[in-house]
Every structure is written in structure tokens, then in C-alpha cells.
Amino acid sequence: MPSAGYSITVRVSVPADASAVGRLTTAVGDAGAIISALDIVDSTTEHVLVDISADTADGEHANQVTNALRALDGVEVRKVSDRTFLLHLGGKLEVTPKVALRNRDELSRAYTPGVARICLAIAENPEDARRLTIKRNTVAVVTDGSAVLGLGNIGPAAALPVMEGKAALFKRFAGVDAWPVVLDTQDTDEIVRIVKAIAPAYGGINLEDIAAPRCFEIEDRLRKELNIPVFHDDQHGTAIVVLAALTNALRVVKKNLSDVRIVVAGAGAAGTAIMKLLLAQGATDIIACDRDGALHAEMAGLNDAMRWLAEHTNPTGFVGDVRGAVRGADVFIGVSAPNILDEADVAAMAPESIVFALANPDPEVDPVAARRHAAVVATGRSDQPNQINNVLAFPGVFRGLLDAQATDWTTPMALAAATAIADAVGPDKINPSVIVPSVFDSSVAPAVAAAIRDVAAAG
């Protein structure tokens, strides 16, 4: 399916006749691409120079579209540009001073000698760093590149574009200054040491794309050893938005969280955090499934995180695979792998079922097929209704944490954030295709931030 992620711009020269541009658009459409823009760059009495932009499905499809244009009589392809690569040239971030440095007077206050007074004030009272430095509004986005969403262990340099994007979203949606910190190590002790060492410059730490189960230990140790909030977005951001979406989905089907049976496929970072937050909100019947099937108390060879899940979920002791687990279940939440369920599996769920198939880019079950049987379906994709996207959570979360000068991240904060996101839809707008607000809804981040501040103020 064509998407903006594979958008190209093809510059072509065509004869200056009345049908030339029409032949271009027809060729692109016949090749299966979606035209997003067509611009006349230059013209003479004989030729017209045209930039035609189109969304394609992948690199091979882009080549097919280009070749279709080349095959037209009188058409010369001058240049083909990948618009996604162009957007990333030189990175997506820059540093811009907040203060003017127009003369000697301003320089003397921003830098030497005036800056010495600020340094001494912070030396006397270290907490003043939150008020007098970038610490007040700055977050470190930290990764080792070991579990980049959909890409796996690609390392720190290859993970950097994702971290840049994350930082850009922080600024766009909540006015938070964030900076990528990509670490060329996957050693737990070294990551903890490095983050502790850089922490004085930041008001919060956002851990990102670090593989489980190491991510659990890294977060736990940093939360104990730092006096600023540490938030692993793959865990808590995902859990918050899933709980918000499930809250509204249950409103649609008129079921209660405490009464439904929930099957979660994937017991890694995201799945574990989702289940812990659902339990904290009052869920009573959850079955956690991983590669070897449902986790249960008698299962051998589990790591500490999975052992916790085995002891706190699956109250009926179900033994079997995910397909067996979903039979009769009210809710399926997938944070695992593509195509682990089919249409028949969804049909076997309880009436008015809810399916969250969140694996990217290919979900656990075809959402079109799932909708034939489930009352509510959500995915992680932007081209499907009900996108479960962490951008609904993390900007507002850190806005609230920074505003409150919080020193920790807590479960009550997560529950409050989920409620704020769910309530942002409004009872007059909730329906099977709208259970979460748009990622561009400007009311969401402030609502989440206010919820976080209220919890922090309550102690």
C-alpha cells in the first residue's frame, strides 16, 4: 500500500502540448502510486519541466513508477529524489539560542564574566540548576540501538534517526527540548554509569529502544540512583495509550475492565508494562502469551520478568498457544509478531470483542479481516483507524514531569495520563472507529501534563 514513507519526486521534461501533463498523471496512477503534488518548474515553447510527487509502496515500486514515466513518448526523466531521505539530510534537529548576543553587554551577562554568578549560585544550591539552566526543560532520549521498533538490533548510529524524530516530537507537541543520546555499548552496567554521569544536564531521562529484559534492570537501577524521572517509553508510553484506548473501547461495547478476559501476545518490554498497568487499573483475568505459549506458574525457564507475569496473570492456569487463549476472550492485545492470528481466531472470540493488533508494520492479524467479527479494532499503523501511537503520551508526560520538577515516575501518574487521553475523545465522539484522539489533537498533551502535575502535587 502506498505511503508517505516511500514518497518520491520525479523531475521530467515533457513536450509542451496540451495532453503531456495528463499522460504523466495517468502513467503514475496506472503504476499504482498516489500523486501528492504536481509542480511546473520551468517551460519553453517546446518543453515543460515538471516535478511530480507520489507515494509508493516500497523502493521497488518507486522504480516501477519511474520506469513507467520513462516509457512515455517524448518524456525525459531528469532526476528522482527520495523525499524521506531528503527530509533527513543533515539531521532533523538544531540548537538555537534563546537569548540575543548582539553586543558586549549581552555577551557579558550570558557568558563571562556574568555567567560566573550563576555558576556559584548553583554550586551553593544545586537545585537551582532546574531553574537557571536547560535542565528545566530538557530531556535525554537514550538508546543503545538494541531493539529499534520493527528493525531490531541495528546499533546506535542506525538508531539515531529514530531518536532525532522522537526529540522533534517532544518539541512539536509539548515544547520540551529533547536531545538524542546514542550509546555505543549494550552493557547494562556501562549504560547505567553513562546515564548517571550525564544526568546533571537533564530534567528527565527517556529510555528508548533498549532490548528486554536488560531494559527492566537499566530502568530500575536508574530510578533508584537518580533524582530525576526515568521513563522507558517502549514500556510506559505504550501501556498508557493502550489503557486509554481500551478504556474507550470498553465504553463502546459496554463492558467493564474487571469483567473481561484479556489475552496479551508478547511478554517483552511493552507487553509486560501493558499487563502491569491493566492490573493496576483493575483487570482480573489476563493471559500472557509469548513464543512458547501462555505463561503459567508451572512453566520452566522463565526470566525474572516473565516469572512475575506467570505469578500474577492467568488465574485459571490455561496451558496452550495464543490461538487457544483467544477462544472466548473479550480482548486481544498484540505487541509481538505479524500474522499470528487469522480471521477464524477472531471469530472464535467472545461477542463484541476488541482486537488491538499493534505489531508494526505488519499486525498480528489482518485488521480488515478482524473487523468482520470484532466490534473494535486498533493497530499501530497510521493508515488504519484507531492508531495506538505513543506520541499521545510521552510529550505530555514529560511536560507535566518537568513542570512539576518531579523526581520520579509512578504508576498513579501512568493511570492519570491514560485517563486524560481517553477523556480527550469525549463521550459525544466515541465510536468503534474513534477510541483515541488524533495525534494532532492539540488538547491532548496539555491534558496529560495537567494530570501528571496533579498527581505530583498530591504527593
C-alpha positions in Angstrom: 0.0 0.0 0.0 1.5 3.4 -1.0 2.6 5.6 1.9 4.3 8.9 2.6 7.3 6.9 3.9 8.2 6.0 0.3 7.3 9.3 -1.3 9.4 10.3 -4.4 9.6 13.4 -6.6 10.5 12.8 -10.2 11.6 15.7 -12.4 10.7 15.1 -16.0 10.8 17.1 -19.2 7.7 16.7 -21.4 6.7 18.1 -24.8 4.7 21.4 -24.5 1.4 20.0 -25.7 -2.0 20.0 -24.0 -2.0 16.3 -23.2 1.5 15.9 -21.8 0.8 16.5 -18.1 -2.3 14.4 -18.2 -0.2 11.5 -19.6 2.2 11.8 -16.7 -0.6 11.6 -14.1 -2.2 8.7 -15.9 1.1 6.7 -16.0 1.7 7.3 -12.3 -1.8 6.2 -11.4 -1.7 3.2 -13.6 1.5 2.1 -11.9 -0.3 2.1 -8.5 1.2 5.2 -6.9 -0.8 8.1 -5.3 0.1 11.6 -6.6 0.5 14.1 -3.8 1.8 17.1 -5.8 2.5 18.3 -9.4 4.5 21.4 -10.0 5.6 23.2 -13.2 9.2 24.1 -12.6 10.0 25.8 -15.9 8.8 25.9 -19.5 9.8 26.9 -23.0 7.8 26.9 -26.2 8.8 23.3 -26.8 9.2 21.7 -23.4 7.8 21.8 -19.8 9.8 20.8 -16.8 7.6 19.1 -14.2 8.1 17.8 -10.7 5.6 15.0 -9.9 5.5 13.8 -6.3 3.9 10.5 -5.5 3.5 8.0 -2.6 4.8 4.5 -3.4 4.7 1.2 -1.6 8.4 0.5 -1.4 11.7 1.0 -3.2 10.9 -1.4 -5.9 7.5 0.2 -6.5 9.2 3.6 -6.8 11.5 2.2 -9.5 8.4 0.8 -11.3 6.7 4.3 -11.2 9.9 5.9 -12.6 10.2 3.4 -15.4 6.6 3.9 -16.3 7.3 7.6 -16.8 10.5 6.8 -18.8 8.4 4.7 -21.1 6.3 7.6 -22.3 7.0 9.0 -25.7 8.9 12.3 -25.5 9.4 12.1 -21.7 12.9 12.6 -20.3 13.4 11.7 -16.6 15.9 14.2 -15.3 16.1 13.4 -11.6 14.5 11.1 -9.0 14.5 12.2 -5.3 13.5 10.1 -2.3 11.6 12.7 -0.2 12.1 10.8 3.0 15.9 10.8 2.6 15.8 14.5 1.6 14.0 15.2 4.9 16.8 13.6 6.9 19.7 15.3 5.2 21.8 16.9 7.9 19.5 15.5 10.6 16.2 16.8 11.9 17.4 18.9 14.9 19.4 22.1 15.5 20.4 24.2 18.5 19.0 27.8 18.6 20.0 30.2 21.4 17.1 31.6 23.4 19.0 34.8 24.2 20.3 37.5 21.8 24.0 38.1 21.7 24.0 41.4 19.8 26.6 43.4 21.8 29.2 43.3 24.5 26.7 44.0 27.3 24.6 40.9 26.4 27.7 38.8 25.9 28.9 39.8 29.4 25.7 38.6 31.0 25.2 35.4 29.0 28.9 34.4 29.2 31.9 35.7 31.0 32.0 37.4 33.5 28.3 37.4 34.4 27.8 33.7 34.0 30.2 33.1 37.0 27.5 34.4 39.3 25.0 31.8 38.1 27.6 29.0 38.4 28.3 30.0 42.0 24.6 30.1 42.8 24.2 26.6 41.5 27.3 25.4 43.4 25.8 26.7 46.6 22.3 25.3 45.9 22.4 22.5 43.2 18.6 22.6 42.9 18.9 26.0 41.3 20.0 24.1 38.1 16.4 23.3 37.5 15.6 27.0 37.5 18.7 28.6 35.9 19.8 26.1 33.2 18.4 24.0 30.4 17.7 21.3 32.9 14.4 23.0 33.5 13.0 21.9 30.1 15.4 19.3 28.7 15.1 15.5 28.3 17.7 13.0 27.2 16.5 10.4 24.7 18.8 7.5 25.5 19.2 4.3 23.4 21.8 1.6 22.7 20.0 0.7 19.4 19.4 -2.9 20.5 15.6 -3.0 19.9 14.6 -0.4 17.4 10.9 -0.8 16.6 10.4 -3.1 13.6 14.2 -3.1 12.9 15.8 -4.9 15.8 19.4 -4.6 17.0 20.7 -2.2 14.4 23.1 -0.3 16.7 23.4 3.3 17.9 24.3 5.1 14.7 21.4 3.5 12.8 19.1 4.2 15.7 19.9 8.0 15.6 17.3 9.0 13.0 14.6 7.5 15.2 15.9 9.3 18.3 16.0 12.6 16.3 12.4 12.1 15.3 11.5 11.4 18.9 13.2 14.7 20.0 11.3 16.6 17.3 8.0 15.2 18.5 8.8 16.3 22.1 9.2 19.8 20.8 6.3 19.8 18.4 3.7 18.5 20.8 4.8 19.7 24.2 7.5 22.3 23.8 10.0 20.0 25.5 13.7 20.3 24.4 15.0 16.8 23.9 18.3 15.5 22.7 19.4 12.1 21.3 22.0 10.3 23.4 23.0 7.1 21.4 25.4 4.9 23.3 27.9 2.6 21.6 27.6 -0.1 24.2 25.0 -2.7 25.2 26.5 -3.4 28.6 24.0 -2.8 31.3 26.5 -1.5 33.9 28.1 0.8 31.4 24.8 2.3 30.2 23.7 2.9 33.8 27.1 4.6 34.5 26.9 6.8 31.5 23.4 8.0 32.1 24.2 8.8 35.7 27.2 10.8 34.5 25.2 12.9 32.1 22.1 13.3 34.2 23.0 16.7 35.7 22.2 18.4 32.4 18.7 16.9 32.1 15.3 17.2 33.8 14.3 13.7 32.8 15.6 10.6 31.0 13.6 8.9 28.2 14.9 5.4 27.6 14.2 4.2 24.1 14.5 1.0 22.0 16.6 -1.0 24.6 16.0 -4.7 24.4 14.2 -6.7 27.1 15.0 -7.9 29.7 18.0 -5.6 30.1 15.7 -2.5 29.8 14.0 -3.5 33.0 17.2 -3.6 35.0 18.5 -0.4 33.5 15.3 1.5 34.3 15.1 0.1 37.8 18.6 1.0 38.7 18.5 4.5 37.2 15.2 5.2 39.0 16.8 4.3 42.3 20.1 6.2 41.7 18.8 9.4 40.0 16.7 12.3 41.4 15.0 12.9 38.0 12.3 10.9 36.4 13.3 7.9 34.3 10.7 6.8 31.8 11.1 3.9 29.3 8.7 4.8 26.6 8.5 1.4 25.0 7.1 0.2 28.3 5.1 3.0 29.9 4.2 5.1 26.8 2.8 2.1 25.1 1.0 0.9 28.2 -0.6 4.3 28.8 -2.0 4.6 25.3 -3.2 1.0 25.2 -5.0 1.5 28.5 -6.6 4.8 27.2 -7.7 3.0 24.0 -9.1 0.0 25.9 -11.0 2.3 28.3 -12.9 3.8 25.4 -13.2 0.5 23.5 -14.9 -1.0 26.6 -17.2 2.0 26.7 -18.2 1.3 23.1 -19.0 -2.4 23.9 -20.4 -1.6 27.3 -18.1 -4.0 29.2 -16.1 -3.5 32.4 -12.3 -4.0 32.7 -12.7 -6.1 35.8 -15.1 -8.5 34.0 -13.3 -9.1 30.7 -10.8 -11.8 29.8 -7.7 -10.3 28.1 -5.1 -12.1 26.1 -1.8 -10.3 25.5 0.6 -11.6 22.9 4.2 -10.6 23.6 5.8 -10.6 27.1 8.6 -8.2 26.3 9.0 -4.6 27.4 5.7 -3.3 26.0 3.6 -6.4 26.8 4.9 -6.5 30.4 4.2 -2.9 31.1 0.7 -3.1 29.5 -0.2 -6.0 31.7 1.1 -4.4 34.9 -0.8 -1.2 34.1 -4.0 -3.1 33.3 -3.7 -5.0 36.6 -3.2 -1.7 38.4 -6.4 -0.3 36.8 -8.4 -3.3 38.0 -8.1 -6.1 35.3 -8.5 -9.5 36.9 -8.2 -12.0 34.0 -5.2 -11.6 31.8 -3.4 -14.4 29.9 0.2 -13.5 28.9 1.4 -15.3 25.8 4.9 -15.5 24.3 6.7 -17.7 21.8 6.3 -20.8 23.9 2.6 -20.1 24.6 0.7 -18.9 27.7 2.8 -18.1 30.7 1.7 -20.1 33.8 3.0 -20.8 37.3 4.4 -24.2 36.5 6.3 -23.0 33.4 10.1 -23.6 33.5 12.9 -21.5 32.1 11.3 -18.1 32.6 13.4 -14.9 33.2 12.5 -12.8 36.2 10.1 -10.5 34.3 8.2 -13.5 32.8 8.2 -15.2 36.1 6.4 -12.2 37.7 3.8 -12.3 34.9 3.3 -16.1 35.3 2.7 -15.5 39.0 0.3 -12.5 38.6 -1.7 -13.4 35.5 -3.5 -16.5 34.0 -5.7 -17.1 37.1 -7.3 -20.2 35.5 -3.9 -21.8 34.7 -4.5 -22.0 30.9 -1.9 -24.0 29.1 -1.6 -23.7 25.3 -0.8 -21.3 22.5 -2.2 -17.8 21.7 -4.8 -19.2 19.3 -6.2 -21.4 22.1 -6.1 -18.5 24.6 -8.2 -16.1 22.4 -11.1 -18.5 22.1 -13.9 -16.9 24.1 -11.6 -13.9 25.1 -13.1 -10.4 25.2 -9.9 -8.6 24.3 -6.8 -9.4 22.3 -3.7 -7.1 22.6 -0.8 -7.9 20.4 2.7 -6.5 20.8 4.5 -9.4 19.2 4.8 -10.5 15.6 2.9 -10.4 12.3 0.1 -12.8 11.4 -0.1 -15.0 14.5 -3.9 -15.0 14.3 -6.3 -15.3 11.4 -10.0 -14.4 10.8 -11.2 -17.6 12.3 -9.4 -16.9 15.6 -11.1 -13.5 15.9 -14.5 -15.1 15.1 -13.9 -17.5 18.0 -13.6 -14.7 20.5 -16.5 -13.5 22.7 -19.3 -11.4 21.2 -18.4 -7.7 20.9 -14.7 -8.5 21.1 -11.9 -6.0 21.0 -8.7 -6.5 18.9 -5.6 -4.4 19.3 -3.1 -5.8 16.7 -0.1 -3.4 17.3 2.9 -5.1 15.6 4.5 -2.8 13.0 4.5 -2.6 10.1 2.5 -5.9 9.8 0.0 -6.5 12.6 -0.8 -9.8 14.3 -4.0 -10.2 12.3 -5.3 -8.5 9.2 -7.3 -5.6 10.5 -9.8 -5.8 7.6 -10.5 -9.4 8.4 -10.6 -8.7 12.1 -13.3 -6.1 11.7 -15.7 -8.6 10.2 -16.0 -10.2 13.7 -14.6 -7.8 16.3 -16.6 -4.7 17.5 -13.5 -2.6 17.8 -10.1 -3.0 16.1 -6.9 -0.9 16.6 -3.4 -1.1 15.1 -0.1 0.7 15.3 -0.4 1.9 11.7 -1.2 5.5 10.6 -3.2 4.3 7.6 -5.8 2.5 9.7 -8.4 3.8 12.2 -7.6 3.8 15.9 -3.8 4.2 15.7 -2.2 3.3 19.0 0.7 5.8 19.0 3.0 6.7 21.9 3.1 10.3 20.8 -0.3 10.7 22.5 1.5 10.0 25.8 5.2 10.9 26.1 5.2 14.6 25.2 2.5 15.4 27.8 4.0 13.1 30.3 7.4 14.9 30.3 5.8 18.3 30.1 4.0 17.5 33.3 7.1 15.9 34.9 9.3 18.9 34.1 6.6 21.5 35.2 6.2 19.7 38.5 10.0 19.3 38.9 9.2 15.7 39.6 11.9 13.3 40.9 10.3 10.0 39.9 7.8 8.4 37.6 5.0 6.5 39.3 2.1 4.1 38.4 -0.5 6.7 39.6 0.9 9.1 37.1 0.5 6.5 34.3 -3.1 5.8 35.3 -3.9 9.5 35.3 -2.2 10.0 31.9 -4.3 7.2 30.4 -7.5 8.6 31.8 -6.6 12.1 30.4 -6.0 10.6 26.9 -9.2 8.6 27.0 -11.3 11.5 28.1 -9.8 13.7 25.4 -12.0 11.9 22.9 -15.3 13.0 24.6 -18.4 10.9 25.0 -20.1 12.6 22.0 -17.3 11.4 19.7 -16.5 7.8 20.8 -17.4 5.1 18.3 -15.8 1.9 17.0 -13.5 3.9 14.7 -12.6 6.6 17.2 -11.4 5.4 20.6 -8.3 7.6 20.8 -7.8 11.2 19.9 -5.8 12.3 16.8 -2.1 12.6 17.3 -2.5 16.1 16.1 -5.2 17.0 18.7 -3.6 20.0 20.5 -5.6 19.4 23.6 -4.0 16.0 24.4 -0.5 17.0 25.6 -1.8 19.8 27.9 -4.4 17.5 29.4 -1.8 14.7 30.1 0.6 17.3 31.5 -2.1 18.6 33.9 -2.9 15.1 35.0 0.7 14.4 35.8 1.1 17.7 37.7 -2.0 16.9 39.8 -0.6 13.5 40.8 2.8 15.0 41.6 1.3 17.8 43.7 -0.8 15.3 45.6 2.5 13.5 46.6 
